[in-house]
Amino acid sequence: MRACAQSPRPQQQGTWISEDMIQAYVKLHRMGIAHSVETWVDGQLQAGLYGINLGRAMFGESMFTRIPDGSKLALAALVGFCLDNDIEWIDCQQNTRHLASMGAHEIERKAFTDWLTRVTEKAPPSWQFNSVYWDRVSRLR
């Protein structure tokens, strides 16, 4: 979260990721609700993303990268996890060019609220990464 907060964002001044928000997410993580997916290279954190999981719904909050395509690797890992754990969509909140390049698109509010009602009633998955998730991603085309 701190790496996301410290990442430069073109056309933006500052960050919405305050210390209070970080502490709230730490509490949510301890409760098993907030999760991160990270890209590490040679023992150094190079990219990642974090968000909230409720039932079988994932809500992305922020992502960052220090290397080319690092956040895309983290997102691909999250997609693999979601595919293997019956999480149909990742709510990325913003329709950015970066996310659109990876398949994100807007949906109608009714479709979103119908999905939200259905998936938040389900039990959340166990958040343990398994290399088989990469197999799921590699079959997407």
C-alpha positions in Angstrom: 0.0 0.0 0.0 2.8 2.4 0.8 4.4 1.6 -2.6 1.1 2.4 -4.3 0.9 5.6 -2.3 4.4 6.7 -3.3 4.1 5.9 -7.0 4.0 8.9 -9.3 0.6 9.3 -11.1 0.6 11.5 -14.2 -2.0 14.3 -14.1 -2.6 13.7 -10.3 -1.2 15.5 -7.3 -0.8 13.5 -4.2 -2.6 10.3 -3.3 -5.9 9.2 -1.8 -3.9 6.5 0.2 -3.6 8.2 3.6 -2.1 6.7 6.7 -5.7 6.2 8.1 -6.6 4.2 5.0 -3.4 2.1 5.3 -4.2 1.3 8.9 -7.8 0.4 7.9 -6.6 -2.0 5.2 -4.1 -3.5 7.7 -7.1 -4.3 10.0 -9.1 -5.7 7.1 -6.1 -7.9 6.1 -5.9 -9.3 9.6 -9.6 -10.1 9.3 -9.0 -11.9 6.0 -10.8 -9.4 3.9 -8.0 -7.3 2.3 -5.3 -9.0 0.1 -2.3 -8.1 -2.0 -0.7 -9.7 -5.0 2.9 -8.8 -5.4 5.6 -9.1 -8.1 9.0 -9.7 -6.5 12.3 -9.8 -8.5 15.6 -10.7 -6.8 14.1 -10.2 -3.4 12.8 -6.7 -4.2 9.1 -5.7 -4.4 8.7 -4.4 -7.9 5.0 -4.2 -8.5 1.7 -5.2 -6.9 -1.9 -4.5 -6.3 -4.3 -4.8 -3.4 -8.0 -4.9 -2.7 -10.9 -6.3 -0.8 -12.6 -9.7 -1.1 -16.2 -10.2 0.0 -17.6 -13.6 -0.8 -16.7 -14.3 -4.4 -16.3 -10.6 -5.2 -12.9 -8.9 -5.6 -12.6 -5.1 -5.5 -9.3 -3.7 -6.6 -8.1 -0.6 -4.9 -4.7 0.3 -6.3 -1.7 -1.0 -8.2 1.8 0.2 -8.9 4.9 -0.9 -10.8 8.6 0.0 -10.8 9.4 -2.2 -13.8 7.7 -2.5 -17.2 4.6 -4.7 -17.0 5.1 -5.5 -13.3 1.6 -4.7 -12.3 0.3 -6.7 -15.3 2.0 -9.7 -13.9 0.4 -9.1 -10.5 -3.0 -8.7 -12.2 -2.5 -11.8 -14.2 -1.8 -13.8 -11.0 -4.9 -12.4 -9.5 -6.9 -13.3 -12.6 -5.6 -16.9 -12.4 -6.6 -17.0 -8.7 -10.0 -15.7 -9.4 -10.6 -18.1 -12.3 -9.7 -21.0 -10.0 -11.8 -19.8 -7.2 -15.1 -18.9 -8.9 -14.6 -15.1 -8.8 -16.1 -14.0 -12.0 -15.2 -10.3 -12.1 -12.7 -8.0 -10.5 -14.2 -4.6 -9.8 -11.4 -2.2 -10.8 -13.5 0.9 -10.1 -11.8 3.0 -12.8 -11.9 2.6 -16.6 -8.3 3.5 -17.4 -6.5 2.9 -20.6 -4.1 0.6 -18.7 -6.9 -1.6 -17.4 -8.8 -1.6 -20.7 -5.7 -2.9 -22.4 -6.1 -6.0 -20.2 -9.8 -6.5 -20.9 -11.5 -4.2 -18.3 -14.7 -2.6 -19.4 -17.7 -0.8 -17.9 -20.9 -2.6 -17.1 -24.4 -1.4 -16.4 -25.3 -0.6 -12.8 -28.1 -3.2 -12.7 -25.7 -6.0 -13.9 -23.2 -4.9 -11.2 -25.7 -4.8 -8.4 -27.2 -8.2 -9.4 -23.7 -9.7 -9.5 -22.9 -8.1 -6.2 -25.9 -9.5 -4.5 -25.3 -13.0 -5.8 -21.6 -13.3 -5.1 -21.2 -11.6 -1.8 -23.5 -14.3 -0.3 -21.0 -17.0 -1.1 -18.1 -18.0 1.1 -14.8 -16.4 0.3 -12.0 -18.5 -1.1 -8.8 -19.4 0.8 -6.2 -16.9 -0.2 -3.2 -19.2 -0.9 -1.4 -18.8 -4.1 -0.7 -21.9 -6.2 1.4 -22.1 -9.4 -1.6 -23.8 -11.1 -3.2 -20.4 -11.4 -0.6 -19.5 -14.0 -1.8 -22.5 -16.0 -5.3 -21.0 -16.0 -4.0 -17.6 -17.2 -1.9 -19.2 -19.9 -5.0 -20.8 -21.4 -6.8 -17.5 -21.8 -6.7 -16.3 -25.4 
